[in-house]
Amino acid sequence: MYFTIIRLFKKIIILSIITILPIIVYSYINDNTKLTFNIKKETQYEINAKFLSEKHIAIEERIIYFNNKNKLNKLFIKLGNLNIKKSYDISNIKINNLKVNYKTFGNNNNILMLKLNTPIKKHTTTVIDTKYILELKDIKETDYSLEKWYPVLTFYREDNWYENNEKIVKIKITTPKEFILKVNNFYRYKKEEDMNIYYIESVNDNVDILITRVK
């Protein structure tokens, strides 16, 4: 009986150490280090798009990037839709609220290299804000297609450019009431007097949209 009680007491002590020690250690870690445990690792895209006319959409885009690599001195953005390229303005690209310089290159000059004011440290979050106007291309007389239509972060590996597949995309699109959207992802929308507002969310997938104008 005595040895049974001793063994039980030892188990209780070990269990207490396993349970309590991490909490004690965490309480003494500085706040910046604690934060890295909680930050989501996915790249987040937040896009607010509004029709200016039947064929032009004004877009504000925010990219929230968590760097789990080594220190970065540059970031690269791929313009999937070449119609975006002409509307980019240096005054409309900011990183952490500071304007940055960039240059374009690639086969179609569709890669932007952002020159960072300060390097991005490992395990830190960076916010990229940009504004641009997208020109729509007709598929049919009343249909427009949006494929690879918003800029994404890209990385060079093995002689090619790749997008980070771990991402969360949140999009709000405001259209005239005669436009209907068909989306390859979950969405919801509400109708107002003279416009429709669509809210689209996607995890790890790009968002492609077919826009139909109802006559």
C-alpha positions in Angstrom: 0.0 0.0 0.0 2.8 2.4 0.9 4.6 1.9 -2.4 1.3 2.3 -4.3 0.8 5.7 -2.7 4.4 6.7 -3.5 4.0 5.7 -7.2 0.8 7.6 -7.4 2.3 10.7 -5.8 5.2 10.6 -8.3 2.8 10.4 -11.2 0.9 13.4 -9.8 4.2 15.4 -9.5 5.3 14.5 -13.0 1.9 15.4 -14.4 1.9 18.7 -12.6 5.4 19.6 -14.0 4.3 18.7 -17.6 1.1 20.8 -17.2 2.4 23.9 -15.3 6.0 24.3 -16.6 5.0 25.5 -20.1 2.7 28.1 -18.6 5.5 29.4 -16.3 8.0 29.5 -19.2 5.5 31.3 -21.4 4.8 33.9 -18.8 8.5 34.9 -18.7 8.8 35.2 -22.5 8.8 38.7 -23.9 5.7 39.9 -25.7 7.3 40.0 -29.1 8.3 36.4 -28.9 4.8 35.4 -27.6 3.3 37.1 -30.6 5.1 34.8 -33.1 3.3 31.8 -31.6 -0.1 33.3 -32.4 0.4 34.9 -35.9 -1.2 33.0 -38.7 1.3 31.7 -41.2 -0.9 32.1 -44.3 -0.6 35.0 -46.6 -3.8 37.1 -46.4 -5.2 39.0 -49.3 -7.9 41.7 -48.6 -9.4 43.2 -51.7 -12.0 45.9 -52.1 -13.2 46.4 -55.7 -15.7 48.8 -57.1 -16.9 49.4 -60.6 -16.0 52.8 -62.1 -17.7 52.0 -65.4 -18.8 49.0 -67.3 -15.2 48.0 -68.1 -13.1 49.5 -65.3 -12.8 48.4 -61.7 -11.0 50.4 -59.0 -9.2 48.1 -56.6 -7.6 48.6 -53.2 -5.6 45.5 -52.1 -3.9 44.7 -48.9 -1.4 41.8 -48.6 -0.5 40.6 -45.1 2.6 38.5 -45.2 4.2 36.5 -42.4 7.9 35.8 -43.1 8.9 32.4 -42.0 12.0 32.5 -44.0 15.4 34.2 -43.4 15.7 38.0 -43.5 14.4 39.5 -46.7 15.7 42.6 -48.5 13.2 42.4 -51.4 9.7 41.2 -52.1 8.3 40.2 -55.5 4.7 40.6 -56.8 3.3 38.9 -59.9 0.8 40.7 -62.0 -1.2 37.8 -63.4 -3.4 40.0 -65.5 -1.3 42.2 -67.8 -4.0 44.8 -68.0 -3.1 45.8 -64.5 0.4 46.8 -65.4 -0.3 50.2 -67.0 -2.4 51.4 -64.0 0.3 50.8 -61.3 1.5 54.0 -59.8 4.6 54.2 -57.5 2.7 56.5 -55.2 0.2 53.7 -54.6 2.5 51.0 -53.3 3.3 51.0 -49.6 4.9 48.6 -47.2 3.9 49.1 -43.5 2.6 52.6 -44.5 5.8 53.7 -46.2 6.2 54.3 -49.9 8.6 51.9 -51.7 10.4 51.9 -55.0 10.0 49.1 -57.5 11.0 47.9 -60.9 9.4 45.5 -63.4 11.0 42.6 -65.2 10.1 39.2 -66.6 9.0 38.0 -70.0 6.0 40.4 -70.0 7.3 42.8 -67.4 4.7 41.3 -65.1 7.0 40.9 -62.0 7.4 43.8 -59.6 10.5 43.8 -57.4 9.8 45.9 -54.3 12.9 47.5 -52.8 12.4 47.5 -49.0 13.2 50.5 -46.9 14.2 48.1 -44.1 14.7 44.3 -44.3 11.9 42.0 -43.2 13.1 40.0 -40.3 12.2 36.3 -39.8 8.9 35.7 -37.9 7.5 39.2 -38.5 4.5 40.4 -40.3 4.5 42.8 -43.2 1.6 44.7 -44.7 1.6 45.7 -48.4 -1.0 48.2 -49.7 -1.7 49.1 -53.3 -4.3 50.6 -55.5 -4.9 50.0 -59.2 -7.5 50.1 -61.9 -8.4 46.9 -63.8 -9.7 47.0 -67.4 -12.2 44.2 -68.2 -12.0 42.1 -71.3 -15.1 40.8 -73.1 -15.7 37.1 -73.5 -19.1 37.7 -75.0 -21.1 40.9 -75.6 -22.4 40.8 -72.0 -19.8 38.7 -70.2 -16.4 39.6 -68.6 -13.9 37.2 -67.0 -11.6 37.8 -64.1 -8.9 35.2 -63.9 -5.6 35.7 -62.1 -6.8 39.3 -61.8 -5.2 40.5 -58.5 -1.5 40.8 -57.8 0.0 38.1 -55.6 3.3 37.6 -53.8 5.7 35.3 -55.7 9.0 33.5 -55.1 11.6 32.3 -57.5 12.5 28.6 -57.2 14.0 26.1 -59.7 13.9 28.5 -62.7 10.3 29.6 -62.2 8.1 31.9 -60.2 5.7 30.3 -57.7 2.9 31.7 -55.5 2.5 30.7 -51.9 -0.4 28.2 -51.8 -1.1 28.8 -48.2 -3.3 31.9 -48.4 -6.6 33.4 -47.3 -8.4 35.6 -49.8 -11.2 38.0 -48.8 -12.9 40.1 -51.5 -15.6 42.7 -51.5 -16.9 43.7 -54.9 -19.5 46.5 -55.5 -21.2 46.3 -58.9 -24.0 48.1 -60.6 -27.3 46.4 -60.1 -27.4 45.0 -63.6 -24.2 42.9 -63.1 -24.3 39.4 -61.7 -21.2 37.5 -60.5 -20.5 33.8 -60.8 -17.7 32.7 -58.5 -15.7 29.5 -58.0 -15.7 29.9 -54.3 -18.1 30.6 -51.4 -19.7 34.0 -51.4 -22.7 36.0 -50.2 -24.2 39.2 -51.4 -26.7 41.9 -50.7 -28.7 44.0 -53.0 -29.1 47.8 -52.5 -31.1 50.3 -54.4 -28.6 50.8 -57.3 -25.9 48.3 -56.6 -25.0 44.7 -55.6 -22.3 44.0 -53.0 -20.5 40.6 -53.1 -18.4 39.2 -50.3 -16.1 36.3 -51.3 -13.9 34.2 -49.2 -11.4 31.5 -50.2 -8.7 29.4 -48.5 -5.7 28.3 -50.5 -7.4 28.9 -53.9 -7.4 31.8 -56.3 -10.7 33.4 -56.9 -12.0 33.4 -60.5 -15.1 35.4 -61.4 -17.4 35.5 -64.4 -19.3 38.8 -64.6 -22.6 38.9 -66.6 -24.4 42.0 -67.5 -28.2 41.5 -67.5 -29.9 43.3 -70.3 
